[in-house]
Amino acid sequence: MPGEHWWDRLTPAKIPGILLSALLLSLGAPFWYGRLQDLLKLRSTVAQNDSMQRQIRQTAQTPGQADGSPTAPTTIVRVAVAGEQGDPNAVG
């Protein structure tokens, strides 16, 4: 147990935190397991998008660009990943 007279340290400012903790714990393990899976799926999707963008940047550069000489315009093609939402042609 927390010790003798633990209720003496209980202040009104701590009650919202205790209630929030009780609410979140009452959601149960299946809820939190699902949220963790969603978070890991999001992380892998972001990593995959980053690697695709890195590959596009590396293949879009030509050797003549390093010395400042003009080069022909480069066309970049964006590929939408399964599950990605929004405008795939958006810039930003």
Phi and psi in radians as a Rosetta constraint file:
Dihedral C 1 N 2 CA 2 C 2 CIRCULARHARMONIC -1.116 0.35
Dihedral N 2 CA 2 C 2 N 3 CIRCULARHARMONIC -0.249 0.35
Dihedral C 2 N 3 CA 3 C 3 CIRCULARHARMONIC 2.161 0.35
Dihedral N 3 CA 3 C 3 N 4 CIRCULARHARMONIC 3.064 0.35
Dihedral C 3 N 4 CA 4 C 4 CIRCULARHARMONIC -1.368 0.35
Dihedral N 4 CA 4 C 4 N 5 CIRCULARHARMONIC 2.402 0.35
Dihedral C 4 N 5 CA 5 C 5 CIRCULARHARMONIC 1.100 0.35
Dihedral N 5 CA 5 C 5 N 6 CIRCULARHARMONIC 0.710 0.35
Dihedral C 5 N 6 CA 6 C 6 CIRCULARHARMONIC -1.178 0.35
Dihedral N 6 CA 6 C 6 N 7 CIRCULARHARMONIC -0.452 0.35
Dihedral C 6 N 7 CA 7 C 7 CIRCULARHARMONIC -1.208 0.35
Dihedral N 7 CA 7 C 7 N 8 CIRCULARHARMONIC -0.278 0.35
Dihedral C 7 N 8 CA 8 C 8 CIRCULARHARMONIC -1.193 0.35
Dihedral N 8 CA 8 C 8 N 9 CIRCULARHARMONIC -0.482 0.35
Dihedral C 8 N 9 CA 9 C 9 CIRCULARHARMONIC -1.553 0.35
Dihedral N 9 CA 9 C 9 N 10 CIRCULARHARMONIC -0.066 0.35
Dihedral C 9 N 10 CA 10 C 10 CIRCULARHARMONIC -1.358 0.35
Dihedral N 10 CA 10 C 10 N 11 CIRCULARHARMONIC 2.048 0.35
Dihedral C 10 N 11 CA 11 C 11 CIRCULARHARMONIC -1.994 0.35
Dihedral N 11 CA 11 C 11 N 12 CIRCULARHARMONIC 2.782 0.35
Dihedral C 11 N 12 CA 12 C 12 CIRCULARHARMONIC -1.038 0.35
Dihedral N 12 CA 12 C 12 N 13 CIRCULARHARMONIC -0.464 0.35
Dihedral C 12 N 13 CA 13 C 13 CIRCULARHARMONIC -1.205 0.35
Dihedral N 13 CA 13 C 13 N 14 CIRCULARHARMONIC -0.386 0.35
Dihedral C 13 N 14 CA 14 C 14 CIRCULARHARMONIC -1.514 0.35
Dihedral N 14 CA 14 C 14 N 15 CIRCULARHARMONIC -0.289 0.35
Dihedral C 14 N 15 CA 15 C 15 CIRCULARHARMONIC -1.117 0.35
Dihedral N 15 CA 15 C 15 N 16 CIRCULARHARMONIC -0.768 0.35
Dihedral C 15 N 16 CA 16 C 16 CIRCULARHARMONIC -1.040 0.35
Dihedral N 16 CA 16 C 16 N 17 CIRCULARHARMONIC -0.671 0.35
Dihedral C 16 N 17 CA 17 C 17 CIRCULARHARMONIC -1.147 0.35
Dihedral N 17 CA 17 C 17 N 18 CIRCULARHARMONIC -0.683 0.35
Dihedral C 17 N 18 CA 18 C 18 CIRCULARHARMONIC -1.152 0.35
Dihedral N 18 CA 18 C 18 N 19 CIRCULARHARMONIC -0.759 0.35
Dihedral C 18 N 19 CA 19 C 19 CIRCULARHARMONIC -1.147 0.35
Dihedral N 19 CA 19 C 19 N 20 CIRCULARHARMONIC -0.723 0.35
Dihedral C 19 N 20 CA 20 C 20 CIRCULARHARMONIC -1.110 0.35
Dihedral N 20 CA 20 C 20 N 21 CIRCULARHARMONIC -0.746 0.35
Dihedral C 20 N 21 CA 21 C 21 CIRCULARHARMONIC -1.070 0.35
Dihedral N 21 CA 21 C 21 N 22 CIRCULARHARMONIC -0.752 0.35
Dihedral C 21 N 22 CA 22 C 22 CIRCULARHARMONIC -1.110 0.35
Dihedral N 22 CA 22 C 22 N 23 CIRCULARHARMONIC -0.708 0.35
Dihedral C 22 N 23 CA 23 C 23 CIRCULARHARMONIC -1.101 0.35
Dihedral N 23 CA 23 C 23 N 24 CIRCULARHARMONIC -0.831 0.35
Dihedral C 23 N 24 CA 24 C 24 CIRCULARHARMONIC -1.144 0.35
Dihedral N 24 CA 24 C 24 N 25 CIRCULARHARMONIC -0.658 0.35
Dihedral C 24 N 25 CA 25 C 25 CIRCULARHARMONIC -1.189 0.35
Dihedral N 25 CA 25 C 25 N 26 CIRCULARHARMONIC -0.545 0.35
Dihedral C 25 N 26 CA 26 C 26 CIRCULARHARMONIC -1.262 0.35
Dihedral N 26 CA 26 C 26 N 27 CIRCULARHARMONIC -0.234 0.35
Dihedral C 26 N 27 CA 27 C 27 CIRCULARHARMONIC -1.181 0.35
Dihedral N 27 CA 27 C 27 N 28 CIRCULARHARMONIC -0.449 0.35
Dihedral C 27 N 28 CA 28 C 28 CIRCULARHARMONIC 1.547 0.35
Dihedral N 28 CA 28 C 28 N 29 CIRCULARHARMONIC 2.907 0.35
Dihedral C 28 N 29 CA 29 C 29 CIRCULARHARMONIC -1.131 0.35
Dihedral N 29 CA 29 C 29 N 30 CIRCULARHARMONIC -0.727 0.35
Dihedral C 29 N 30 CA 30 C 30 CIRCULARHARMONIC -1.027 0.35
Dihedral N 30 CA 30 C 30 N 31 CIRCULARHARMONIC -0.663 0.35
Dihedral C 30 N 31 CA 31 C 31 CIRCULARHARMONIC -1.090 0.35
Dihedral N 31 CA 31 C 31 N 32 CIRCULARHARMONIC -0.878 0.35
Dihedral C 31 N 32 CA 32 C 32 CIRCULARHARMONIC -1.198 0.35
Dihedral N 32 CA 32 C 32 N 33 CIRCULARHARMONIC -0.580 0.35
Dihedral C 32 N 33 CA 33 C 33 CIRCULARHARMONIC -1.109 0.35
Dihedral N 33 CA 33 C 33 N 34 CIRCULARHARMONIC -0.756 0.35
Dihedral C 33 N 34 CA 34 C 34 CIRCULARHARMONIC -1.105 0.35
Dihedral N 34 CA 34 C 34 N 35 CIRCULARHARMONIC -0.731 0.35
Dihedral C 34 N 35 CA 35 C 35 CIRCULARHARMONIC -1.131 0.35
Dihedral N 35 CA 35 C 35 N 36 CIRCULARHARMONIC -0.668 0.35
Dihedral C 35 N 36 CA 36 C 36 CIRCULARHARMONIC -1.148 0.35
Dihedral N 36 CA 36 C 36 N 37 CIRCULARHARMONIC -0.704 0.35
Dihedral C 36 N 37 CA 37 C 37 CIRCULARHARMONIC -1.095 0.35
Dihedral N 37 CA 37 C 37 N 38 CIRCULARHARMONIC -0.744 0.35
Dihedral C 37 N 38 CA 38 C 38 CIRCULARHARMONIC -1.069 0.35
Dihedral N 38 CA 38 C 38 N 39 CIRCULARHARMONIC -0.719 0.35
Dihedral C 38 N 39 CA 39 C 39 CIRCULARHARMONIC -1.130 0.35
Dihedral N 39 CA 39 C 39 N 40 CIRCULARHARMONIC -0.746 0.35
Dihedral C 39 N 40 CA 40 C 40 CIRCULARHARMONIC -1.207 0.35
Dihedral N 40 CA 40 C 40 N 41 CIRCULARHARMONIC -0.612 0.35
Dihedral C 40 N 41 CA 41 C 41 CIRCULARHARMONIC -1.138 0.35
Dihedral N 41 CA 41 C 41 N 42 CIRCULARHARMONIC -0.725 0.35
Dihedral C 41 N 42 CA 42 C 42 CIRCULARHARMONIC -1.104 0.35
Dihedral N 42 CA 42 C 42 N 43 CIRCULARHARMONIC -0.724 0.35
Dihedral C 42 N 43 CA 43 C 43 CIRCULARHARMONIC -1.098 0.35
Dihedral N 43 CA 43 C 43 N 44 CIRCULARHARMONIC -0.751 0.35
Dihedral C 43 N 44 CA 44 C 44 CIRCULARHARMONIC -1.196 0.35
Dihedral N 44 CA 44 C 44 N 45 CIRCULARHARMONIC -0.615 0.35
Dihedral C 44 N 45 CA 45 C 45 CIRCULARHARMONIC -1.157 0.35
Dihedral N 45 CA 45 C 45 N 46 CIRCULARHARMONIC -0.739 0.35
Dihedral C 45 N 46 CA 46 C 46 CIRCULARHARMONIC -1.118 0.35
Dihedral N 46 CA 46 C 46 N 47 CIRCULARHARMONIC -0.736 0.35
Dihedral C 46 N 47 CA 47 C 47 CIRCULARHARMONIC -1.126 0.35
Dihedral N 47 CA 47 C 47 N 48 CIRCULARHARMONIC -0.679 0.35
Dihedral C 47 N 48 CA 48 C 48 CIRCULARHARMONIC -1.158 0.35
Dihedral N 48 CA 48 C 48 N 49 CIRCULARHARMONIC -0.736 0.35
Dihedral C 48 N 49 CA 49 C 49 CIRCULARHARMONIC -1.101 0.35
Dihedral N 49 CA 49 C 49 N 50 CIRCULARHARMONIC -0.706 0.35
Dihedral C 49 N 50 CA 50 C 50 CIRCULARHARMONIC -1.094 0.35
Dihedral N 50 CA 50 C 50 N 51 CIRCULARHARMONIC -0.740 0.35
Dihedral C 50 N 51 CA 51 C 51 CIRCULARHARMONIC -1.195 0.35
Dihedral N 51 CA 51 C 51 N 52 CIRCULARHARMONIC -0.632 0.35
Dihedral C 51 N 52 CA 52 C 52 CIRCULARHARMONIC -1.140 0.35
Dihedral N 52 CA 52 C 52 N 53 CIRCULARHARMONIC -0.767 0.35
Dihedral C 52 N 53 CA 53 C 53 CIRCULARHARMONIC -1.141 0.35
Dihedral N 53 CA 53 C 53 N 54 CIRCULARHARMONIC -0.651 0.35
Dihedral C 53 N 54 CA 54 C 54 CIRCULARHARMONIC -1.115 0.35
Dihedral N 54 CA 54 C 54 N 55 CIRCULARHARMONIC -0.748 0.35
Dihedral C 54 N 55 CA 55 C 55 CIRCULARHARMONIC -1.125 0.35
Dihedral N 55 CA 55 C 55 N 56 CIRCULARHARMONIC -0.708 0.35
Dihedral C 55 N 56 CA 56 C 56 CIRCULARHARMONIC -1.107 0.35
Dihedral N 56 CA 56 C 56 N 57 CIRCULARHARMONIC -0.759 0.35
Dihedral C 56 N 57 CA 57 C 57 CIRCULARHARMONIC -1.095 0.35
Dihedral N 57 CA 57 C 57 N 58 CIRCULARHARMONIC -0.703 0.35
Dihedral C 57 N 58 CA 58 C 58 CIRCULARHARMONIC -1.237 0.35
Dihedral N 58 CA 58 C 58 N 59 CIRCULARHARMONIC -0.638 0.35
Dihedral C 58 N 59 CA 59 C 59 CIRCULARHARMONIC -1.428 0.35
Dihedral N 59 CA 59 C 59 N 60 CIRCULARHARMONIC -0.342 0.35
Dihedral C 59 N 60 CA 60 C 60 CIRCULARHARMONIC -1.395 0.35
Dihedral N 60 CA 60 C 60 N 61 CIRCULARHARMONIC -0.310 0.35
Dihedral C 60 N 61 CA 61 C 61 CIRCULARHARMONIC -1.466 0.35
Dihedral N 61 CA 61 C 61 N 62 CIRCULARHARMONIC 2.486 0.35
Dihedral C 61 N 62 CA 62 C 62 CIRCULARHARMONIC -1.980 0.35
Dihedral N 62 CA 62 C 62 N 63 CIRCULARHARMONIC 2.714 0.35
Dihedral C 62 N 63 CA 63 C 63 CIRCULARHARMONIC -1.068 0.35
Dihedral N 63 CA 63 C 63 N 64 CIRCULARHARMONIC -0.492 0.35
Dihedral C 63 N 64 CA 64 C 64 CIRCULARHARMONIC -1.259 0.35
Dihedral N 64 CA 64 C 64 N 65 CIRCULARHARMONIC -0.227 0.35
Dihedral C 64 N 65 CA 65 C 65 CIRCULARHARMONIC -1.290 0.35
Dihedral N 65 CA 65 C 65 N 66 CIRCULARHARMONIC -0.404 0.35
Dihedral C 65 N 66 CA 66 C 66 CIRCULARHARMONIC -1.191 0.35
Dihedral N 66 CA 66 C 66 N 67 CIRCULARHARMONIC -0.569 0.35
Dihedral C 66 N 67 CA 67 C 67 CIRCULARHARMONIC -1.590 0.35
Dihedral N 67 CA 67 C 67 N 68 CIRCULARHARMONIC 0.037 0.35
Dihedral C 67 N 68 CA 68 C 68 CIRCULARHARMONIC 1.537 0.35
Dihedral N 68 CA 68 C 68 N 69 CIRCULARHARMONIC 0.020 0.35
Dihedral C 68 N 69 CA 69 C 69 CIRCULARHARMONIC -1.273 0.35
Dihedral N 69 CA 69 C 69 N 70 CIRCULARHARMONIC 2.589 0.35
Dihedral C 69 N 70 CA 70 C 70 CIRCULARHARMONIC -1.187 0.35
Dihedral N 70 CA 70 C 70 N 71 CIRCULARHARMONIC 2.527 0.35
Dihedral C 70 N 71 CA 71 C 71 CIRCULARHARMONIC -2.250 0.35
Dihedral N 71 CA 71 C 71 N 72 CIRCULARHARMONIC 2.890 0.35
Dihedral C 71 N 72 CA 72 C 72 CIRCULARHARMONIC -1.194 0.35
Dihedral N 72 CA 72 C 72 N 73 CIRCULARHARMONIC 2.598 0.35
Dihedral C 72 N 73 CA 73 C 73 CIRCULARHARMONIC -1.040 0.35
Dihedral N 73 CA 73 C 73 N 74 CIRCULARHARMONIC 2.489 0.35
Dihedral C 73 N 74 CA 74 C 74 CIRCULARHARMONIC -1.842 0.35
Dihedral N 74 CA 74 C 74 N 75 CIRCULARHARMONIC 2.360 0.35
Dihedral C 74 N 75 CA 75 C 75 CIRCULARHARMONIC -1.732 0.35
Dihedral N 75 CA 75 C 75 N 76 CIRCULARHARMONIC 2.222 0.35
Dihedral C 75 N 76 CA 76 C 76 CIRCULARHARMONIC -1.882 0.35
Dihedral N 76 CA 76 C 76 N 77 CIRCULARHARMONIC 2.252 0.35
Dihedral C 76 N 77 CA 77 C 77 CIRCULARHARMONIC -1.856 0.35
Dihedral N 77 CA 77 C 77 N 78 CIRCULARHARMONIC 2.208 0.35
Dihedral C 77 N 78 CA 78 C 78 CIRCULARHARMONIC -1.730 0.35
Dihedral N 78 CA 78 C 78 N 79 CIRCULARHARMONIC 2.395 0.35
Dihedral C 78 N 79 CA 79 C 79 CIRCULARHARMONIC -1.968 0.35
Dihedral N 79 CA 79 C 79 N 80 CIRCULARHARMONIC 2.227 0.35
Dihedral C 79 N 80 CA 80 C 80 CIRCULARHARMONIC -1.394 0.35
Dihedral N 80 CA 80 C 80 N 81 CIRCULARHARMONIC 2.358 0.35
Dihedral C 80 N 81 CA 81 C 81 CIRCULARHARMONIC -1.495 0.35
Dihedral N 81 CA 81 C 81 N 82 CIRCULARHARMONIC 2.536 0.35
Dihedral C 81 N 82 CA 82 C 82 CIRCULARHARMONIC -0.999 0.35
Dihedral N 82 CA 82 C 82 N 83 CIRCULARHARMONIC 2.250 0.35
Dihedral C 82 N 83 CA 83 C 83 CIRCULARHARMONIC 1.660 0.35
Dihedral N 83 CA 83 C 83 N 84 CIRCULARHARMONIC -0.175 0.35
Dihedral C 83 N 84 CA 84 C 84 CIRCULARHARMONIC -1.332 0.35
Dihedral N 84 CA 84 C 84 N 85 CIRCULARHARMONIC 2.408 0.35
Dihedral C 84 N 85 CA 85 C 85 CIRCULARHARMONIC -2.040 0.35
Dihedral N 85 CA 85 C 85 N 86 CIRCULARHARMONIC 2.748 0.35
Dihedral C 85 N 86 CA 86 C 86 CIRCULARHARMONIC 1.883 0.35
Dihedral N 86 CA 86 C 86 N 87 CIRCULARHARMONIC -2.993 0.35
Dihedral C 86 N 87 CA 87 C 87 CIRCULARHARMONIC -1.490 0.35
Dihedral N 87 CA 87 C 87 N 88 CIRCULARHARMONIC 1.979 0.35
Dihedral C 87 N 88 CA 88 C 88 CIRCULARHARMONIC -1.206 0.35
Dihedral N 88 CA 88 C 88 N 89 CIRCULARHARMONIC -0.267 0.35
Dihedral C 88 N 89 CA 89 C 89 CIRCULARHARMONIC -1.672 0.35
Dihedral N 89 CA 89 C 89 N 90 CIRCULARHARMONIC 0.067 0.35
Dihedral C 89 N 90 CA 90 C 90 CIRCULARHARMONIC -1.184 0.35
Dihedral N 90 CA 90 C 90 N 91 CIRCULARHARMONIC 2.543 0.35
Dihedral C 90 N 91 CA 91 C 91 CIRCULARHARMONIC -1.935 0.35
Dihedral N 91 CA 91 C 91 N 92 CIRCULARHARMONIC 2.353 0.35
